[in-house]
Amino acid sequence: MNFSPSVSILTIRSVEHLDDVFHKRMVITHCKHLCEGDYLIDDRGKNGASEFKGEWIQFGSDRFADWKSVLSYLLG
């Protein structure tokens, strides 16, 4: 399994300015199909993201192009 620590650091830094509700409840994993919850925010459907039982928010897609659009949807 490939794991890039720099990707994890970038992910954490991209949400650490948000409310504690987001960054203190964040899980970084390669095996996304093992996660349970209401929402999964991920840019790709690989590693189980597309099989997530909650709602998969595809970051970087037309609908969720940036964090502002994700927050707007989640807090809307």
Secondary structure, DSSP 8 states (H G I E B T S, - for coil): ----HHHHHHHHHHHTTS-HHHHTT----S-GGG--SSEEEES-STTTGGG-SSEEEETTSSTT-SHHHHHHHHH-
